[in-house]
Amino acid sequence: MNTFSRRPRVLACITRFRALFELRALAAVRETYRIVGVLAIVAWGSRAALAENWDRFRGPNGGGQYANDSIPSIWQPENILWKKSLDGVGHGSPVIWGDKLFLMSADPTTGTQLIAAYELDSGTLLWQEQYDVPPHHINKLNSYASSTPAVDAHRLYVLWFREGQVTLAALDHAGHEVWRRDVGPFEEEHGFGISPVVVGNLVYVACVSEAPSAITAFDTQSGEVRWQVPREPGTTAFSTPCLLDPNAPKPILLTTSTSAGLSALDASTGNLLWHGFKEELSQRCVASPIVAGGLIFAGCGQGGNGKLLLAVQPGDANTPPQEVYRLGRGSAQVPTPIAAGDLLFVWHDRGIVSCFDLATGEQHWRERVGGDFHSSPVCIGNRVFGFSRTGQVVVLAAAKQFQLLARNELDENCHATPALANHRLFVRTEHSLFCIGTPTTE
């Protein structure tokens, strides 16, 4: 066979090889675009993850948990990323949504309410709205702004007390009032300090005091009442509700008070699902209920001491809730307990911290750290932070063995529980707002 007779075969082979090469090249390009796309999604997700929200008292579902371990235990001057002076005084906590921090304060003489928004990265004051509210009788350890707001993607929800009545107002994130509603009467010798909670399209207010009382759900968009459950007047409950399971398709709202004990309500309708422990919760419910390890923890106390803390197995339509164990000695009145893994930490008002097995209540240790505490501890990674009334921050290892990691001084009185977001800790003292974290290097 001569050269010319082999030429068509050679050309066909070249054509097939070129086609195969082009297909492989195209596949490589497609794979490159796929990888780039995945990386872009991951990068976008990372940026989105930075936009953390701390939407209520003690953050998501009131658990006081922050998994990221980036907040230092020992604070140097450079760890104070910014500090801003506040126009008023308050004991309520900051709340955070996206790049904004919201806070309530009050003039300590006139009672005027100050609602403000700050830029999260710099602490720049974005806006401040003022509401004329006259003073009323309060305990010397209370303030005219002891309520913590709640916030969602569209609105900020704030409570204040005026001339025997509680008011709920919704503001947009620019500070414009969207609606205002009367919650009902409130009567308490120590003053005001209840906080709202948002779940989906409802904002809940548990207004239980010596006056006619109720738990009310308001529509977040319109402010209209969606349901209301009456409560017997009695000892005021300052505890903030939480959900049994935030991920449940039909959420269940948990509340505590001396008038009804521990109650579970259908969060959508207000229907009572189960309740119990009215006799056990016979003193003031200040610490809020929490859910951890499949158990509900609810307590009461008075005079700066806890009476007891109950660990409760939730009930259902056919079974009442069951007590798993109870803690008496060392229980707190004001600070809400904190869970860390399989451990439960109870931070007593008078500076004694106890560590228990979460599931059984077995005590691992009990130590005095000193100071008086009205704020509730938070868990940051594998550490527990407590903030004393004189502004000392005690950092403990979240472990079965007691370990004091640090004591940091804010040098200002502090009654408020802090907020956490974007690798930073936000602490509200009596006169200032602190942002604490690790400086970024560029």
LUMLUMTOR-632041 format. One line per 2 residues: number of its first residue (from 1); for each residue z, y, x of C-alpha. Coordinates in pm, 1 decimal. Layout:
NUM	Z,Y,X | ...;
***
This chain:
1	0.0,0.0,0.0 | -97.1,335.5,146.8;
3	107.1,651.7,160.1 | -58.1,806.9,-142.8;
5	23.9,503.8,-363.3 | 396.5,532.4,-274.4;
7	412.6,907.1,-343.9 | 477.4,886.2,-725.1;
9	775.0,655.9,-663.6 | 916.0,888.4,-401.4;
11	877.4,1187.5,-632.3 | 1046.9,997.9,-915.6;
13	1341.1,911.5,-690.2 | 1371.0,1271.9,-578.4;
15	1363.7,1385.8,-940.8 | 1635.2,1138.4,-1044.0;
17	1852.1,1235.9,-743.9 | 1812.9,1606.3,-823.8;
19	1905.2,1547.0,-1187.3 | 2210.9,1346.0,-1085.9;
21	2314.9,1617.9,-839.0 | 2274.5,1888.7,-1102.9;
23	2480.0,1690.7,-1355.0 | 2759.0,1641.1,-1103.9;
25	2747.0,2005.9,-1007.1 | 2763.4,2104.7,-1373.2;
27	3056.9,1870.4,-1426.3 | 3232.8,2027.0,-1128.2;
29	3177.0,2372.9,-1271.4 | 3310.1,2261.3,-1608.3;
31	3616.7,2109.7,-1441.5 | 3670.7,2432.0,-1249.5;
33	3655.5,2632.9,-1571.8 | 3891.6,2384.6,-1736.3;
35	4145.2,2417.1,-1455.0 | 4113.3,2794.6,-1456.0;
37	4163.5,2791.6,-1832.2 | 4472.1,2574.0,-1805.4;
39	4612.4,2798.0,-1532.2 | 4544.4,3101.3,-1748.0;
41	4727.4,2940.7,-2040.1 | 5017.9,2847.5,-1813.4;
43	5028.4,3199.6,-1671.7 | 5019.6,3346.9,-2021.2;
45	5293.5,3106.6,-2125.9 | 5502.6,3210.6,-1826.9;
47	5465.0,3574.3,-1918.9 | 5549.2,3492.3,-2279.5;
49	5856.5,3299.7,-2164.9 | 5979.7,3617.0,-1995.0;
51	5993.9,3786.5,-2336.0 | 6323.3,3623.7,-2431.5;
53	6516.9,3730.9,-2737.5 | 6892.1,3755.4,-2795.1;
55	6877.6,3813.6,-3167.7 | 7239.0,3813.4,-3290.4;
57	7604.4,3788.7,-3187.1 | 7615.6,3539.1,-2897.9;
59	7239.2,3491.3,-2901.9 | 7033.1,3212.2,-3058.4;
61	7239.4,3046.7,-3333.6 | 7557.1,3196.7,-3188.8;
63	7577.3,2935.9,-2913.5 | 7626.3,3177.0,-2622.3;
65	7390.5,2967.2,-2409.1 | 7152.5,3078.5,-2133.1;
67	6992.7,2789.6,-1943.8 | 6847.5,2997.6,-1660.8;
69	7086.2,3002.2,-1365.1 | 6953.0,3319.7,-1201.5;
71	7251.3,3549.6,-1270.7 | 7466.4,3561.3,-953.9;
73	7832.0,3457.9,-969.3 | 7947.6,3722.7,-720.6;
75	7824.8,4075.4,-789.4 | 7739.6,4315.3,-510.3;
77	7648.9,4682.4,-577.2 | 7279.6,4592.9,-565.4;
79	7329.8,4348.1,-852.8 | 7395.6,4642.2,-1086.8;
81	7027.9,4697.7,-1161.9 | 7107.2,4992.8,-1386.5;
83	7399.7,5149.8,-1567.6 | 7376.5,5394.8,-1858.3;
85	7648.4,5610.1,-2014.5 | 7691.3,5570.5,-2390.4;
87	7742.1,5861.0,-2628.6 | 7990.3,5668.2,-2840.5;
89	8238.0,5382.1,-2823.2 | 8196.6,5034.3,-2965.0;
91	8293.8,4670.0,-2939.3 | 7975.8,4521.8,-3088.4;
93	7733.1,4336.5,-2862.5 | 7379.7,4431.2,-2758.1;
95	7085.9,4244.1,-2912.5 | 6742.4,4207.1,-2753.4;
97	6389.1,4159.0,-2879.3 | 6097.1,4166.3,-2638.0;
99	6127.1,4467.7,-2410.5 | 6392.5,4650.5,-2615.5;
101	6771.6,4634.4,-2628.7 | 6951.9,4761.2,-2939.7;
103	7313.2,4874.1,-2961.6 | 7555.3,5033.2,-3208.9;
105	7817.6,5287.3,-3107.5 | 8037.4,5535.9,-3291.1;
107	8205.6,5866.1,-3228.4 | 8571.3,5763.5,-3178.2;
109	8694.1,6078.1,-3355.1 | 8453.6,6129.3,-3646.5;
111	8335.6,5770.4,-3704.6 | 7967.6,5878.3,-3691.8;
113	7745.8,5574.7,-3632.0 | 7495.0,5584.8,-3343.5;
115	7216.8,5325.4,-3338.1 | 7012.0,5323.6,-3019.6;
117	6726.7,5140.1,-2847.9 | 6685.6,5109.5,-2472.0;
119	6397.3,4999.7,-2253.1 | 6504.5,4664.1,-2112.9;
121	6375.0,4700.4,-1756.6 | 6495.2,5052.7,-1682.8;
123	6766.1,5129.1,-1938.5 | 6574.2,5435.5,-2056.3;
125	6694.8,5556.2,-2396.9 | 6397.8,5518.7,-2632.6;
127	6559.5,5656.8,-2948.1 | 6894.3,5712.4,-3112.9;
129	6960.6,5751.5,-3484.6 | 7277.5,5897.6,-3631.7;
131	7449.8,5814.0,-3959.6 | 7733.2,6028.9,-4090.8;
133	8020.5,5791.0,-4160.1 | 8375.3,5925.2,-4199.3;
135	8663.1,5765.3,-4006.5 | 8887.2,5502.0,-4160.7;
137	9203.6,5321.2,-4059.3 | 9154.9,5069.8,-3779.3;
139	9373.2,4864.9,-3549.1 | 9422.1,5034.5,-3211.8;
141	9230.2,4747.3,-3051.4 | 8936.0,4786.8,-3290.8;
143	8654.1,5044.7,-3293.8 | 8430.4,5212.3,-3551.7;
145	8135.2,5012.2,-3414.5 | 8255.4,4653.1,-3380.5;
147	7963.6,4500.2,-3569.6 | 7679.0,4337.6,-3373.7;
149	7331.7,4397.8,-3523.9 | 7074.0,4127.1,-3588.1;
151	6707.8,4167.2,-3494.1 | 6374.9,3996.4,-3557.0;
153	6014.3,4071.7,-3463.6 | 5988.6,4358.1,-3714.2;
155	6330.5,4505.5,-3791.3 | 6682.9,4573.3,-3674.0;
157	6961.1,4502.0,-3927.0 | 7286.0,4698.3,-3899.1;
159	7613.4,4709.1,-4093.0 | 7864.8,4988.2,-4125.8;
161	8169.6,5063.2,-4338.4 | 8202.2,5381.7,-4543.4;
163	8470.6,5470.9,-4797.2 | 8553.2,5114.7,-4898.2;
165	8193.5,4988.1,-4908.7 | 7975.4,4796.7,-4662.7;
167	7616.9,4913.3,-4609.5 | 7328.6,4707.1,-4470.0;
169	7030.3,4901.3,-4332.3 | 6701.9,4782.3,-4184.3;
171	6524.4,4992.1,-3920.1 | 6192.7,4921.8,-3755.3;
173	6181.2,4891.5,-3376.8 | 6091.0,5260.9,-3352.6;
175	6414.2,5362.3,-3527.9 | 6272.5,5446.1,-3871.4;
177	6480.9,5331.6,-4166.1 | 6289.5,5083.2,-4381.9;
179	6551.7,5016.3,-4649.1 | 6924.5,5042.9,-4717.5;
181	7140.7,4831.5,-4949.1 | 7500.4,4821.0,-5070.3;
183	7662.3,4492.3,-4966.8 | 7987.4,4532.7,-5158.4;
185	8351.8,4632.3,-5113.6 | 8561.5,4557.0,-4807.7;
187	8937.2,4589.3,-4762.7 | 9112.4,4513.5,-4436.3;
189	9405.6,4678.4,-4255.0 | 9256.0,4617.8,-3909.2;
191	8920.0,4780.8,-3985.0 | 8561.5,4658.0,-3998.7;
193	8372.5,4420.5,-3770.1 | 8149.3,4163.8,-3945.7;
195	7795.0,4095.3,-3823.2 | 7469.7,3996.4,-3999.5;
197	7246.0,3697.9,-3920.0 | 6869.7,3660.5,-3968.9;
199	6700.3,3329.6,-4050.5 | 6331.2,3343.7,-4136.6;
201	6275.8,3602.0,-4408.4 | 6642.8,3634.7,-4505.5;
203	6930.4,3832.1,-4355.6 | 7278.8,3703.8,-4439.1;
205	7605.1,3896.4,-4465.6 | 7934.5,3709.6,-4509.3;
207	8154.1,3984.3,-4652.2 | 8488.4,3815.5,-4715.2;
209	8802.8,4031.6,-4727.9 | 9092.2,4128.3,-4954.3;
211	8837.6,4293.2,-5188.4 | 8597.6,4104.0,-5420.1;
213	8391.7,3901.5,-5173.5 | 8059.4,3719.7,-5139.8;
215	7802.9,3575.8,-4903.4 | 7472.6,3748.2,-4972.5;
217	7115.6,3682.2,-4859.9 | 6879.7,3981.8,-4852.9;
219	6502.1,3975.1,-4820.3 | 6422.8,4105.7,-4472.3;
221	6111.9,4291.9,-4586.6 | 6229.3,4453.4,-4909.7;
223	6608.2,4438.7,-4890.4 | 6628.3,4275.1,-5233.3;
225	6908.8,4025.1,-5297.5 | 6770.8,3669.1,-5295.6;
227	7099.4,3491.6,-5361.2 | 7471.1,3559.1,-5364.4;
229	7768.0,3322.6,-5352.4 | 8104.2,3471.5,-5463.4;
231	8415.2,3412.9,-5255.0 | 8779.5,3451.0,-5354.5;
233	8942.7,3761.5,-5204.6 | 9183.7,3679.4,-4926.1;
235	9239.9,3706.3,-4555.4 | 8941.5,3879.2,-4398.2;
237	8698.9,3654.5,-4210.4 | 8532.1,3821.1,-3910.0;
239	8344.5,3503.9,-3810.5 | 7964.0,3513.0,-3795.7;
241	7771.7,3229.4,-3968.5 | 7540.3,2990.2,-3785.9;
243	7297.1,2711.5,-3875.3 | 7378.3,2343.5,-3862.6;
245	7035.4,2277.5,-3709.1 | 6800.6,2571.3,-3634.5;
247	6502.7,2332.5,-3619.7 | 6563.3,2163.6,-3954.7;
249	6289.1,2211.4,-4216.8 | 6561.3,2306.6,-4467.9;
251	6820.6,2505.6,-4273.6 | 7189.5,2483.4,-4363.1;
253	7412.7,2789.1,-4321.8 | 7770.6,2733.6,-4201.4;
255	8049.5,2980.0,-4282.7 | 8425.8,2983.6,-4231.1;
257	8701.2,3166.1,-4418.7 | 9048.5,3105.5,-4557.2;
259	8908.2,3138.4,-4909.3 | 8660.6,2851.4,-4878.5;
261	8731.9,2671.6,-4551.2 | 8422.0,2538.3,-4377.8;
263	8120.2,2563.0,-4611.1 | 7762.5,2442.1,-4580.1;
265	7507.8,2630.2,-4792.6 | 7138.2,2577.1,-4845.1;
267	7011.8,2877.2,-4648.3 | 6717.4,2927.5,-4885.0;
269	6902.6,2912.9,-5217.4 | 7274.7,2951.2,-5144.9;
271	7352.2,2620.6,-5316.2 | 7676.2,2467.3,-5191.0;
273	7599.4,2138.4,-5012.1 | 7949.5,2049.2,-4896.8;
275	8278.0,2211.9,-4794.2 | 8623.4,2125.9,-4670.0;
277	8927.0,2214.1,-4458.4 | 9045.1,2504.5,-4672.0;
279	9407.3,2404.4,-4614.4 | 9355.1,2365.3,-4239.5;
281	9180.5,2703.6,-4198.2 | 9475.0,2887.9,-4345.0;
283	9486.8,3177.1,-4097.9 | 9236.0,3448.7,-4008.8;
285	8888.9,3320.2,-3912.0 | 8777.9,3551.2,-3630.3;
287	8611.2,3310.6,-3387.0 | 8272.4,3200.7,-3517.5;
289	8170.1,2841.9,-3592.4 | 7942.3,2673.0,-3338.4;
291	7746.9,2346.9,-3335.8 | 7735.0,2127.6,-3023.7;
293	7697.3,1756.8,-2958.6 | 7638.6,1689.1,-3327.5;
295	7977.3,1838.4,-3419.8 | 8082.2,2162.8,-3585.3;
297	8367.7,2354.5,-3424.8 | 8564.6,2589.1,-3649.5;
299	8903.1,2751.1,-3597.8 | 9154.7,3009.7,-3712.5;
301	9459.9,3192.7,-3585.6 | 9664.6,3508.4,-3596.5;
303	9863.3,3741.7,-3371.8 | 9649.7,3670.5,-3064.4;
305	9697.5,3293.5,-3088.3 | 9482.5,3020.6,-3231.7;
307	9637.0,2790.5,-3488.5 | 9384.0,2512.7,-3439.9;
309	9023.7,2432.3,-3356.6 | 8861.6,2157.4,-3564.5;
311	8582.8,1929.2,-3445.9 | 8400.2,1820.9,-3761.7;
313	8136.2,1562.0,-3839.0 | 7896.2,1730.0,-4087.5;
315	7884.8,1602.5,-4442.6 | 7592.7,1553.4,-4678.6;
317	7526.5,1530.1,-5050.9 | 7725.9,1206.5,-5077.7;
319	7978.3,1231.3,-4794.6 | 8231.8,1507.5,-4730.1;
321	8270.9,1642.4,-4375.6 | 8505.6,1440.6,-4157.6;
323	8752.6,1562.3,-3897.4 | 8682.5,1401.6,-3560.4;
325	8969.5,1568.4,-3376.9 | 9167.0,1891.3,-3368.9;
327	9297.0,2109.2,-3088.2 | 9618.5,2302.8,-3133.0;
329	9771.9,2409.2,-2804.6 | 9550.1,2657.6,-2625.7;
331	9324.9,2733.4,-2924.2 | 9198.3,3091.9,-2936.5;
333	9204.8,3340.6,-3221.4 | 8929.2,3587.7,-3126.1;
335	8707.9,3432.3,-2852.1 | 8459.7,3177.3,-2985.1;
337	8458.5,2849.2,-2786.4 | 8165.1,2752.9,-2565.7;
339	7997.7,2417.9,-2498.2 | 7844.5,2320.3,-2163.7;
341	7676.9,1981.8,-2159.3 | 7936.8,1724.1,-2263.3;
343	8224.8,1969.4,-2213.0 | 8397.2,2217.1,-2444.3;
345	8568.7,2527.6,-2306.1 | 8829.9,2717.7,-2504.3;
347	8909.2,3065.4,-2368.0 | 9243.1,3179.8,-2506.7;
349	9301.2,3545.3,-2593.4 | 9573.7,3566.1,-2328.3;
351	9374.9,3433.3,-2036.8 | 9431.6,3057.4,-2045.1;
353	9116.7,2843.9,-2026.1 | 9106.3,2478.1,-2128.9;
355	8831.3,2222.1,-2070.5 | 8789.2,1927.5,-2308.7;
357	8554.8,1636.4,-2355.7 | 8315.4,1758.7,-2623.5;
359	8294.3,1426.8,-2809.0 | 8659.6,1316.3,-2800.0;
361	8874.0,1625.5,-2738.7 | 9032.7,1469.6,-2428.5;
363	9166.5,1749.5,-2208.4 | 9037.6,1763.8,-1850.6;
365	9225.5,2073.7,-1737.3 | 9409.9,2383.7,-1851.4;
367	9445.8,2683.8,-1620.3 | 9560.5,3044.3,-1643.8;
369	9295.5,3288.0,-1520.5 | 9488.2,3599.3,-1626.4;
371	9396.1,3895.7,-1843.5 | 9350.7,3949.1,-2216.3;
373	9023.5,3862.3,-2388.0 | 8851.9,3975.2,-2706.9;
375	8495.0,3898.8,-2600.9 | 8362.4,3543.0,-2624.5;
377	8256.2,3348.6,-2315.0 | 7892.2,3269.4,-2239.7;
379	7746.5,2973.5,-2051.0 | 7488.7,3063.2,-1784.6;
381	7335.8,2754.8,-1627.0 | 7631.1,2546.8,-1507.1;
383	7887.7,2829.5,-1517.1 | 8107.8,2992.3,-1780.0;
385	8159.3,3371.3,-1776.6 | 8453.8,3542.7,-1948.3;
387	8496.9,3921.2,-1984.1 | 8851.0,4057.8,-2006.1;
389	8956.2,4366.2,-2200.0 | 9012.1,4553.3,-1871.5;
391	8661.5,4473.7,-1748.0 | 8727.2,4183.4,-1513.3;
393	8457.5,3917.0,-1525.1 | 8588.2,3566.1,-1449.2;
395	8331.1,3304.3,-1348.1 | 8421.6,2934.7,-1371.1;
397	8229.3,2619.3,-1290.4 | 8133.3,2431.2,-1606.0;
399	8285.1,2112.2,-1469.8 | 8558.5,1854.8,-1532.0;
401	8750.2,1995.9,-1236.8 | 8875.8,2353.6,-1246.8;
403	8689.2,2577.5,-1004.9 | 8717.8,2956.7,-996.3;
405	8388.4,3084.7,-859.2 | 8432.8,3461.6,-874.4;
407	8608.1,3764.3,-1015.5 | 8394.7,4074.2,-1064.3;
409	8519.4,4418.6,-1165.5 | 8337.6,4646.8,-1410.2;
411	8616.9,4908.2,-1384.6 | 8586.3,4987.2,-1756.9;
413	8747.9,4838.0,-2066.5 | 8534.5,4572.5,-2231.8;
415	8573.6,4412.0,-2574.2 | 8210.9,4309.0,-2632.0;
417	8039.2,3975.8,-2573.2 | 7736.8,4021.0,-2340.4;
419	7367.6,3951.8,-2403.2 | 7122.5,3765.9,-2178.5;
421	6744.8,3783.1,-2138.5 | 6474.9,3789.3,-1869.2;
423	6708.5,3674.6,-1588.9 | 6951.3,3958.8,-1655.8;
425	7295.8,4001.3,-1806.7 | 7364.0,4302.6,-2029.6;
427	7726.7,4406.2,-2065.8 | 7854.4,4673.2,-2298.8;
429	8182.7,4830.4,-2190.2 | 8374.7,5098.0,-2374.9;
431	8160.8,5380.7,-2233.6 | 7865.9,5221.1,-2049.8;
433	7582.4,4970.5,-2069.1 | 7529.8,4757.2,-1757.5;
435	7226.5,4552.4,-1652.7 | 7321.9,4287.9,-1396.6;
437	7091.0,4057.9,-1205.7 | 6915.5,3990.6,-876.5;
439	6693.9,4274.2,-745.3 | 6326.9,4187.1,-722.2;
441	6151.7,4215.9,-387.4 | 5791.2,4334.0,-372.6;
***
